[in-house]
Amino acid sequence: MRNGIYKKKLDDLLAICRKNLKTVNEDLIRRAFEFSLEAHRHDIRASGDPFFNHPYEVALIVAKEIPLDDVSVVSALLHDVVEDTDYEIKDIREEFGDTIAGIVDGATKITDIFRSHEITQAESYRKMLLSMVNDIRVMLLKFADRLHNMRTLEYLPPEKKIRLSRETLDIYAPFAHRFGLAKIKWELEDLAFKYLEPAAYEDLARTLKSRRRERESYIKKFIIPIEKKLKNDRTAFEIEGRPKHLFSIHNKMQSRHKQLDEVYDLFAVRIILDTENPNDCFTVYGIISSIYLPIPERFKNYISMPKKNGYQSIHATVVGPEGKMVEVQIRTRGMHEIAEKGVAAHWRYKENFSRLDEELENWISWVREIFDRGDEEEPDQQLMESFKLNLYQDEIYVFTPRGELKILPRGSTPVDFAYSVHSNIGNHCLSAKVAGKIVPLNHVLRSGDQVEIITSKNQTPNADWDKYVVTHRAKSHIRRWLKEEHRRSVRSGRDLWEKRTKKHKLSINDDEVIGFAHDFGADDMGEFYEKIHSGLIDADTVIREIEIQKKHPQPESPQRIDGQEGLFNRFLTTARNITGGITVFGNREAFLHSFAKCCNPIPGDEIVGFITKGEGVKIHLKTCPNFARMSESQASRILEVGWPSINGGEYAAAIRISGEDRTGLLNEITQLISGYQNTNIRGVKIDVKDSLFDGSILVNVKNTEHLNRIIEKLKKVRGVSSAQRQAE
Ligand code: MN
C-alpha cells in the first residue's frame, strides 16, 4: 500500500462489507483493490481526482446500497480496468477467475454499446438485456456505476450531461424500478432531472426546503400520540418523516397541471416495525386509526398482495391534527429492506444466485423470450414500445380457477390472461367467465377477479384481438398466428383455384385473373387466393365469368349461383324470401340479383347494388369494405336498392345474440320477443357449443326504436352476454 489514504480507504470498504455481507473474502477484495489502484495509477477523472476514486466509490455503493456479495464488490473495483487501461479481460480472468471476468466483461460490453451512436436504441437494449440475464450482477454493477457517474456529472461538458441524463431516465431508472431498487431509482431520476431541467429543479428544491421546518413540526405533533401508544404496547419501531423525491413531484405537477400544494402531500410518515410478523403491521394500523380518522378508500394492502418487484407495505391515509391529510406507510424491517434495496435484499438471504425469486425469474425469462428471438417479424419500434410499457405499467392481480395468482398489466383482458397461462389457451380462447359470469373477450379485468377461460379448438385469433390486448406476449402470439394463417390460406386458396381451373380445362394466367379478381373485391393475387380459401370468392363463379367473357364479350344471362346450403345460408335465404325481393329506386322490380358473400346482407340492413359483369346486381351492405373498394373507380355501376316493406310498414331485422346456454333459455327469449308488442318472429337459428350459444333471430319490427327495445330487453335476460342488430 503506497500511502495511508489508500490504507484507510481499503479498511473502510472492508468494514462496510463485513457489516452488510454474509460472507466476505477479505483477501479477494484486498487483491482487487490493489489491482485496480495499480491499473488506474496514471488516469485522472474529469473532476481532477485520481481515476481510482471512481471504481472505489462504485464498490462502496454496491456494498452499501445493493449489498449482494463480495464478488459484486470485487467486480465493481475492477469494472473499468479493461475499458480504460492496458489490461485485458484475460488478465482479469487469470487473476480473479471466470465469474468475475464474466461480470467485468458484461459491464464493459454494455458501455461499448452506448459509445457507438450508430447502433439503434433497441439494439442496445437487446444486448444489455442479454448480458444482464446471464449474470444479474452485471446489471446491479451498472446501476452503481451509473449512479456514481451521475453524482459526479457536473464536471462533464454540457452535451454529455444531457445525453447521460436522458439515457439515465430512459434506461437505468426504469430498470432500477423493475429490480425494486427504489432508492437508487429515485436518486438517478432526481439527478437526471437536475441536469435536464435545471431551472425547474432549483425552483422546486428551494420551495421544498423552505417548508421543511413547517413540515417537521407538524409531523412531530402527529406522531406523539402514536409513539406513546406503541411504547405502551412494547412494540419496537422507528418513525420517519418520509421525503418524496423531486422528479415524481415535478411529474405530477406537469401531468395534472397543478401547483405544488395541490399535488404534494407535505405530510407523510413511515413506521418501520422491528418484527418478523407481518400481522403486527395491521395491529399498528388499527392503533393509528383509533387515534386518527382513516380514509378507507385510500387504504392499500401490499402485504397480502406484494407488487411485482416484491414491494410490501401498508399504505393508508388518515386525517391528522388541524384536519390535514397524512399518508402513513407501515411495514416490517424486512419489508423496508426490500422496498429500498429490492432484489439485492432478497438475495442476501439466499444461498445461491442461480435461484432467483420466482417473479423476477418470470420477468427475466419474458425478457429473454422477446429479445433473444431476434424477432425479424416485429419492428424494433414496436418492440420497444411494448417493452417500455411493461417496465412502467401498473399491475393487476387476478386468479386462475385453482386460485393461482397471475400478475398482469392494467387494462388486460381475458385474452391477455389466456396467453399468460399458455399460448395454446390463448390461441383457442372462446370466452371467459369472471366470478362465474360470462364476459366478452375484450372485457377489462380488475384486481381480484377470478378468471376461467373457455376454449374451443375451432376458435382462433382474429385481427380484432390485437386491438384490445395489452401484454406483449399476447400481441406477438396473435400477430404470429395471423401471419401464419394468412400464409396457409393463400396456399390453400391457390391449390383450390388450380384444381378448379384444371377441372374446367381453363388455361389462364395471373395477369388475366387479376382483372376479374378486382371485380370480386380482391386487390392482389394473395388476397384473391385468400378469399377463395375462405369462401368469400367462389372459384367456380369466377371461372364461369371468365369463360363467358372469353366466349362472348357481351354479358349473357347467367345462372344464379347459390353456395353450399349450410345452416347459415339457409337462414339467409329464409330471411330474404320474407321480403320477396328487393327494390330499385323504391320500386319492387323483378331483376337478376344475388347477395354478396363478403357481407351477407339480410332484410333490415342498409344495402346498395353493384352491377357485375356476369351476375346481374350484387347486393352489398352499404358499409361493406369490398363494395367501397370496387365502387371507388366505377361509380356508374352503383345502383340504389332497398328492401320492400311488408305487412303494413313492418320490416325484417336480424338480431345476433350470444351467451351461456341453460335449460329453457331459448323458450324464454322467444316468449319475451313475441310478448313485446306482438312482435313476429320469422326465424331462429341458434348454435350451442360447449354450453355457449350463438345465433340469430329474425323479427318483423315497425321501426328501429321497436328493434332497440327488444334488444335492450334481451340483454337483461340471464345468460345473454350480447345482443345486437346483425350487421355481418
Ligand atoms: Mn465506470
Residues whose N, C-alpha, C, O or C-beta is under 5 A from the ligand:
A	BS01	MN	D80 D145
